[in-house]
Amino acid sequence: MVRRSTAIAAVLFLAACARAPQPVHFFAEGQPQSLADWHVLEVRDGKLALNQGVLPYDLATPLFTDYAHKLRTVWMPKGQAARYRADEEFDFPVGTIFSKTFYYPRGAGDAVLRSADDGPDLRGGGLDLSKVRLVETRLLLRRKQGWVALPYVWNAGQTEATLKRGGELVPLALVAADGSREQAEYEVPDQNQCGGCHGTDTTSKALHPLGPKARHLNHDFAYAQGSENQLVRWTHAGFLAGAPAPASAPRDADWRDPSQALDARARAYLDINCGHCHSPKGPGNTSGLWLNAATSEPLRLGRCKLPIAAGMGTGDRRHDIVPGDPDASIMPYRMSSDDPSVMMPELGRSVVHDEGVQLIRDWIAAMQGNCGPGETATMPM
């Protein structure tokens, strides 16, 4: 009887071990072919679940990517924490893993829904795969030599994501709430294209995280256990050191919240979607148009600024922004285009973000003044 009890206990112990996920594995070098090798996310029980110690987060105003919804996560080695910085990305330790999974709510047949991203619903223990279609998961890793980006594409069965260093085009049928249908060629970037956004400093050429900054994180997130400010949660989780109270930290506006000031919403949208390139150090710095949060000079933000090297991207318009006249302004014209030779941003989208364009049009329409001879200028380079 004792032997039988011992045998049963051993079987139960082994079964429990088999069910327990392996801990997150940080690869200090190399490029594993399967996302599963990292043990950050796991497909189990019909869900995409987060491993123990992996923390979800989101941004007050997220970057637009063909209406994709995003599950963002962060993980750091035990005993390691990022150091708080007010305006730049936090100083993350070697071993940090960011993941960003792009997915869509499922529609009828093979279609997906063209809908607003209200944040991932993790109350059931993960993303319910019967309700969403996974497209890709990008990893951003902090190794000794710097940040490394790896793109993984999910298979049709939603069981595995495989490394695609050369990127991939994923055809999608986007269906809006009114039933209208739009075809999209969703582009998974290749590893070189990752530098187009994350290479925010043209001098060093090094990659940097874009989202994990105080102003983007300083708001509540709906965790499975309840809502909490993300700066507070990161601190309690041991992932962040030196952060002030949320009231003393920068805070970006939510671009979709009409109760917030129009200028703050438009600036937050331009900061996250354009500011990593259009900044004093970014690849778009030679344009003279700087759209990052730190810029305040109206001319640098495009007001009555003549384009420098826009080519056919001007649409025969004279100024980046004409106060009170979005139709005469280059900025919304380029945002409204899906022509690769015209559109902005030039990476990360294949369809037009109608709601984002409308926000910028409303912002320009509300501006006072005009582009008379005294206001029009090009930027000295």
C-alpha positions as a printed NumPy array, in Angstrom:
array([[  0.   ,   0.   ,   0.   ],
       [  2.863,   2.345,   0.895],
       [  4.619,   1.581,  -2.385],
       [  1.417,   2.249,  -4.323],
       [  0.904,   5.602,  -2.572],
       [  4.503,   6.532,  -3.233],
       [  4.149,   5.634,  -6.908],
       [  0.947,   7.677,  -7.237],
       [  2.603,  10.66 ,  -5.542],
       [  5.56 ,  10.407,  -7.935],
       [  3.248,  10.315, -10.959],
       [  1.324,  13.361,  -9.72 ],
       [  4.576,  15.237,  -9.071],
       [  5.871,  14.501, -12.554],
       [  2.547,  15.518, -14.096],
       [  2.636,  18.812, -12.242],
       [  6.195,  19.433, -13.41 ],
       [  5.176,  18.669, -16.978],
       [  2.39 ,  21.242, -16.798],
       [  4.539,  23.97 , -15.256],
       [  6.07 ,  26.237, -17.92 ],
       [  9.813,  26.497, -18.105],
       [ 11.238,  29.812, -16.873],
       [ 11.996,  32.629, -19.288],
       [ 15.261,  31.946, -21.113],
       [ 17.398,  34.895, -22.201],
       [ 19.788,  34.046, -25.043],
       [ 22.887,  36.207, -24.678],
       [ 23.73 ,  35.465, -28.305],
       [ 22.269,  33.717, -31.32 ],
       [ 18.855,  33.91 , -32.95 ],
       [ 16.545,  31.067, -31.885],
       [ 14.247,  29.952, -34.677],
       [ 11.157,  29.543, -32.489],
       [  9.551,  32.127, -30.248],
       [  8.762,  29.294, -27.835],
       [ 12.484,  28.904, -27.076],
       [ 12.384,  32.137, -25.085],
       [  9.479,  30.984, -22.869],
       [  8.106,  34.529, -22.634],
       [  4.732,  33.593, -24.119],
       [  3.12 ,  30.171, -24.321],
       [  0.148,  28.753, -26.21 ],
       [ -1.843,  26.664, -23.758],
       [ -5.504,  25.859, -23.168],
       [ -6.544,  27.822, -26.244],
       [ -4.838,  31.014, -25.077],
       [ -1.645,  32.95 , -25.603],
       [ -0.471,  33.212, -21.994],
       [  2.315,  35.142, -20.28 ],
       [  4.948,  33.223, -18.379],
       [  5.516,  33.845, -14.699],
       [  7.318,  37.139, -14.073],
       [  6.37 ,  38.565, -17.482],
       [  4.562,  41.884, -17.101],
       [  2.055,  43.267, -19.643],
       [  1.886,  46.988, -20.348],
       [  0.492,  49.467, -22.855],
       [  0.986,  53.066, -23.998],
       [ -1.288,  56.05 , -23.422],
       [ -1.187,  56.719, -27.164],
       [  0.124,  53.764, -29.193],
       [  1.773,  53.702, -32.592],
       [ -0.572,  52.804, -35.474],
       [  0.09 ,  49.585, -37.415],
       [ -2.717,  48.795, -39.888],
       [ -5.295,  48.683, -37.056],
       [ -3.463,  45.81 , -35.358],
       [ -4.046,  45.336, -31.642],
       [ -0.947,  44.782, -29.513],
       [  0.002,  42.761, -26.469],
       [  3.174,  44.29 , -25.022],
       [  5.237,  42.611, -22.316],
       [  8.48 ,  43.208, -20.451],
       [ 10.714,  40.822, -18.503],
       [ 13.987,  41.389, -16.655],
       [ 16.349,  39.032, -14.844],
       [ 15.641,  38.639, -11.15 ],
       [ 17.278,  41.357,  -9.094],
       [ 17.71 ,  43.665, -12.123],
       [ 15.751,  46.869, -12.668],
       [ 15.595,  49.695, -15.178],
       [ 16.724,  53.106, -13.987],
       [ 14.124,  55.836, -14.31 ],
       [ 14.714,  58.716, -16.713],
       [ 12.07 ,  61.402, -17.106],
       [ 12.206,  62.102, -20.84 ],
       [ 14.151,  59.297, -22.528],
       [ 13.538,  55.566, -22.495],
       [ 14.481,  54.029, -19.175],
       [ 18.007,  52.65 , -18.772],
       [ 17.308,  48.929, -19.047],
       [ 19.665,  46.21 , -17.781],
       [ 21.295,  43.564, -19.926],
       [ 18.889,  40.63 , -20.105],
       [ 15.733,  42.706, -20.637],
       [ 13.225,  41.19 , -23.086],
       [ 10.402,  43.189, -24.621],
       [  7.756,  41.41 , -26.653],
       [  5.051,  42.953, -28.816],
       [  2.441,  40.639, -30.302],
       [  0.337,  42.016, -33.148],
       [ -3.13 ,  40.518, -33.467],
       [ -6.662,  41.244, -34.713],
       [-10.119,  40.367, -33.396],
       [-11.587,  37.678, -35.63 ],
       [-14.407,  38.498, -38.038],
       [-16.538,  36.231, -40.217],
       [-14.68 ,  33.674, -42.319],
       [-11.074,  34.662, -42.894],
       [-11.631,  38.352, -42.177],
       [-10.376,  40.323, -39.201],
       [-11.964,  43.356, -37.597],
       [-10.823,  46.9  , -38.278],
       [-11.33 ,  48.231, -34.781],
       [ -9.774,  50.397, -32.097],
       [ -7.258,  48.789, -29.762],
       [ -8.691,  49.054, -26.247],
       [ -5.875,  46.977, -24.747],
       [ -5.483,  43.204, -24.381],
       [ -8.112,  41.316, -22.403],
       [ -6.078,  39.055, -20.142],
       [ -8.761,  38.297, -17.55 ],
       [ -9.067,  34.692, -18.681],
       [ -5.341,  34.039, -18.334],
       [ -4.242,  35.235, -21.771],
       [ -5.456,  36.174, -25.234],
       [ -8.337,  33.891, -26.251],
       [ -7.211,  32.414, -29.589],
       [-10.783,  31.626, -30.597],
       [-11.417,  35.387, -30.679],
       [ -8.168,  36.763, -32.104],
       [ -5.808,  36.077, -34.989],
       [ -2.124,  36.334, -34.151],
       [  0.097,  37.786, -36.877],
       [  3.569,  38.355, -35.445],
       [  5.537,  38.804, -32.24 ],
       [  8.571,  41.061, -32.184],
       [ 11.256,  40.734, -29.539],
       [ 13.587,  43.549, -28.541],
       [ 16.495,  42.251, -26.443],
       [ 19.085,  44.095, -24.381],
       [ 22.367,  42.281, -24.911],
       [ 25.841,  43.43 , -23.852],
       [ 26.507,  44.912, -27.271],
       [ 23.15 ,  46.728, -27.364],
       [ 19.562,  46.169, -28.424],
       [ 18.683,  43.439, -30.942],
       [ 15.337,  43.035, -32.739],
       [ 13.9  ,  39.658, -33.822],
       [ 10.615,  39.268, -35.774],
       [  8.599,  36.036, -35.351],
       [  5.583,  35.187, -37.554],
       [  2.7  ,  33.006, -36.346],
       [  1.609,  30.008, -38.403],
       [ -1.946,  29.534, -39.645],
       [ -2.745,  27.131, -36.83 ],
       [ -1.717,  29.714, -34.212],
       [  0.487,  27.146, -32.522],
       [  3.983,  28.442, -33.248],
       [  5.824,  31.613, -34.278],
       [  8.969,  31.248, -36.368],
       [ 11.823,  33.695, -36.889],
       [ 11.538,  35.553, -40.222],
       [ 14.683,  37.638, -40.521],
       [ 13.697,  38.714, -44.012],
       [ 10.227,  39.811, -42.962],
       [  6.993,  38.707, -44.567],
       [  3.835,  40.059, -46.197],
       [  0.591,  38.851, -44.63 ],
       [ -2.587,  39.514, -46.666],
       [ -5.527,  40.552, -44.499],
       [ -9.16 ,  41.456, -45.098],
       [-10.109,  44.238, -42.67 ],
       [-13.839,  44.6  , -41.986],
       [-15.115,  47.784, -40.35 ],
       [-18.124,  48.149, -38.057],
       [-20.279,  49.276, -41.011],
       [-19.398,  46.107, -42.944],
       [-17.036,  47.785, -45.408],
       [-14.081,  45.635, -46.39 ],
       [-10.491,  46.721, -47.028],
       [ -7.579,  44.601, -48.204],
       [ -4.259,  45.118, -46.463],
       [ -0.78 ,  43.787, -47.117],
       [  0.443,  43.695, -43.542],
       [  4.225,  43.95 , -43.581],
       [  6.306,  42.129, -40.999],
       [  9.566,  44.13 , -41.079],
       [ 12.886,  42.506, -41.78 ],
       [ 15.661,  43.012, -39.25 ],
       [ 17.171,  45.921, -41.169],
       [ 13.831,  47.729, -41.305],
       [ 13.591,  47.578, -37.514],
       [ 16.344,  50.181, -37.498],
       [ 14.124,  52.515, -39.524],
       [ 12.109,  53.214, -36.383],
       [ 14.254,  52.012, -33.488],
       [ 17.447,  53.595, -34.813],
       [ 16.572,  56.937, -33.264],
       [ 20.117,  58.341, -33.339],
       [ 21.706,  58.651, -36.77 ],
       [ 25.152,  59.073, -35.219],
       [ 25.305,  55.835, -33.235],
       [ 22.907,  53.823, -35.461],
       [ 22.039,  51.836, -32.32 ],
       [ 18.516,  50.538, -31.695],
       [ 16.458,  51.898, -28.799],
       [ 13.061,  51.034, -27.297],
       [ 10.38 ,  53.553, -28.296],
       [  7.423,  52.963, -25.996],
       [  8.778,  52.409, -22.458],
       [  9.142,  56.037, -21.437],
       [  7.553,  57.719, -18.452],
       [  5.128,  59.833, -20.491],
       [  3.781,  56.789, -22.364],
       [  3.484,  54.528, -19.3  ],
       [  2.118,  56.982, -16.737],
       [ -1.49 ,  55.774, -16.686],
       [ -3.516,  52.846, -15.379],
       [ -3.42 ,  49.394, -16.974],
       [ -6.159,  46.779, -16.538],
       [ -4.194,  43.929, -14.984],
       [ -5.92 ,  40.619, -14.251],
       [ -5.913,  41.586, -10.547],
       [ -7.3  ,  45.095, -11.192],
       [ -6.193,  48.459, -12.569],
       [ -3.012,  50.147, -11.37 ],
       [ -0.687,  52.884, -12.552],
       [  2.068,  51.271, -14.612],
       [  4.953,  53.216, -13.084],
       [  3.764,  52.008,  -9.683],
       [  3.35 ,  48.407, -10.855],
       [  6.771,  48.33 , -12.526],
       [  8.316,  49.64 ,  -9.306],
       [  6.513,  47.082,  -7.123],
       [  7.503,  44.303,  -9.553],
       [ 11.16 ,  45.264,  -9.164],
       [ 11.437,  46.346, -12.803],
       [ 11.914,  50.087, -12.199],
       [ 14.085,  52.034,  -9.754],
       [ 14.016,  55.738,  -8.971],
       [ 10.585,  56.597, -10.35 ],
       [  8.757,  59.498,  -8.675],
       [  5.093,  59.435,  -7.749],
       [  2.926,  59.386, -10.904],
       [  1.752,  62.953, -10.272],
       [  5.364,  64.128, -10.594],
       [  6.166,  62.183, -13.772],
       [  5.489,  63.262, -17.384],
       [  2.159,  62.071, -18.768],
       [  1.089,  61.823, -22.405],
       [ -2.475,  62.402, -23.494],
       [ -4.693,  59.619, -24.829],
       [ -5.269,  60.689, -28.428],
       [ -8.8  ,  59.216, -28.438],
       [ -9.999,  60.934, -25.26 ],
       [-12.088,  63.985, -26.264],
       [-12.031,  65.269, -22.68 ],
       [ -8.328,  66.045, -23.091],
       [ -6.995,  69.09 , -24.942],
       [ -6.872,  68.772, -28.718],
       [ -3.302,  70.093, -28.873],
       [ -2.119,  67.543, -26.277],
       [ -3.831,  64.683, -28.127],
       [ -2.379,  65.67 , -31.506],
       [  1.118,  66.15 , -30.085],
       [  0.966,  62.746, -28.351],
       [ -0.111,  61.104, -31.629],
       [  2.692,  62.755, -33.613],
       [  5.254,  61.993, -30.895],
       [  4.67 ,  58.227, -30.877],
       [  4.022,  57.831, -34.617],
       [  6.548,  60.281, -36.039],
       [  8.818,  61.665, -33.321],
       [ 11.322,  58.801, -33.292],
       [ 12.287,  59.747, -36.858],
       [ 11.426,  63.456, -36.939],
       [ 13.653,  64.623, -34.1  ],
       [ 16.99 ,  66.458, -33.766],
       [ 18.903,  63.138, -33.841],
       [ 16.531,  60.956, -35.871],
       [ 16.687,  59.917, -39.536],
       [ 14.204,  62.665, -40.448],
       [ 16.177,  65.479, -38.829],
       [ 17.294,  66.92 , -42.18 ],
       [ 13.657,  67.708, -43.015],
       [ 13.636,  70.4  , -40.331],
       [ 10.301,  68.991, -39.158],
       [ 10.649,  67.758, -35.59 ],
       [  7.588,  66.089, -34.083],
       [  8.952,  64.634, -30.845],
       [  7.481,  65.64 , -27.494],
       [ 10.393,  67.907, -26.532],
       [  9.976,  70.234, -29.53 ],
       [  7.937,  73.381, -28.902],
       [  9.021,  75.835, -31.612],
       [  6.019,  76.276, -33.976],
       [  8.176,  76.408, -37.105],
       [  9.957,  73.16 , -36.186],
       [  6.524,  71.589, -35.7  ],
       [  5.621,  72.523, -39.277],
       [  3.678,  75.759, -38.888],
       [  4.186,  77.741, -42.109],
       [  7.351,  75.745, -42.811],
       [  8.383,  75.243, -46.415],
       [  9.396,  71.637, -47.201],
       [ 13.06 ,  70.882, -47.751],
       [ 13.193,  67.528, -49.57 ],
       [  9.632,  66.243, -49.83 ],
       [  9.59 ,  65.902, -53.626],
       [  6.214,  64.767, -54.92 ],
       [  5.194,  64.272, -51.292],
       [  4.033,  67.897, -51.155],
       [  1.018,  67.308, -53.381],
       [  1.697,  70.829, -54.761],
       [  1.138,  72.28 , -51.3  ],
       [  3.52 ,  74.969, -50.059],
       [  3.646,  74.448, -46.301],
       [  3.809,  71.548, -43.877],
       [  1.018,  73.15 , -41.844],
       [ -1.19 ,  76.066, -42.865],
       [ -3.031,  77.276, -39.747],
       [ -6.784,  76.809, -40.101],
       [ -6.48 ,  75.016, -43.468],
       [ -5.74 ,  71.267, -43.34 ],
       [ -6.528,  70.891, -47.056],
       [ -3.609,  73.191, -47.889],
       [ -1.239,  71.441, -45.467],
       [  1.326,  68.824, -46.505],
       [  1.192,  66.87 , -43.219],
       [ -2.375,  65.492, -43.457],
       [ -1.946,  65.014, -47.211],
       [  0.949,  62.612, -46.679],
       [ -0.796,  60.889, -43.775],
       [ -3.842,  60.336, -46.028],
       [ -1.847,  58.601, -48.757],
       [ -1.034,  54.92 , -49.196],
       [  1.354,  55.644, -52.086],
       [  4.84 ,  54.489, -50.95 ],
       [  6.443,  57.531, -52.599],
       [  4.187,  59.946, -50.716],
       [  2.878,  58.433, -47.495],
       [  4.039,  59.185, -43.99 ],
       [  4.923,  57.363, -41.885],
       [  6.668,  55.444, -44.635],
       [  7.116,  52.277, -42.537],
       [  4.692,  50.251, -40.457],
       [  1.487,  50.734, -42.369],
       [ -0.152,  49.838, -45.668],
       [ -3.566,  51.431, -45.036],
       [ -4.561,  54.921, -43.933],
       [ -5.35 ,  55.569, -40.291],
       [ -8.55 ,  57.531, -40.901],
       [ -9.103,  58.457, -37.268],
       [ -5.521,  59.628, -36.815],
       [ -5.696,  61.744, -39.965],
       [ -8.917,  63.331, -38.735],
       [ -7.286,  64.203, -35.407],
       [ -4.439,  66.05 , -37.159],
       [ -6.877,  67.778, -39.512],
       [ -8.931,  68.964, -36.534],
       [ -5.742,  70.159, -34.82 ],
       [ -4.675,  72.192, -37.85 ],
       [ -8.185,  73.534, -38.422],
       [ -8.242,  74.889, -34.862],
       [ -4.977,  76.848, -35.312],
       [ -5.182,  80.62 , -35.575],
       [ -3.221,  82.786, -38.006],
       [ -2.001,  82.416, -41.579],
       [  1.181,  81.866, -43.545],
       [  1.893,  85.429, -44.628],
       [  5.318,  86.592, -45.83 ],
       [  6.507,  87.172, -42.283],
       [  5.709,  83.657, -41.1  ],
       [  6.838,  81.501, -44.006],
       [ 10.335,  80.049, -43.64 ],
       [ 12.599,  77.138, -44.285],
       [ 14.661,  75.745, -41.436],
       [ 18.394,  76.553, -41.39 ],
       [ 20.33 ,  73.291, -41.635]])
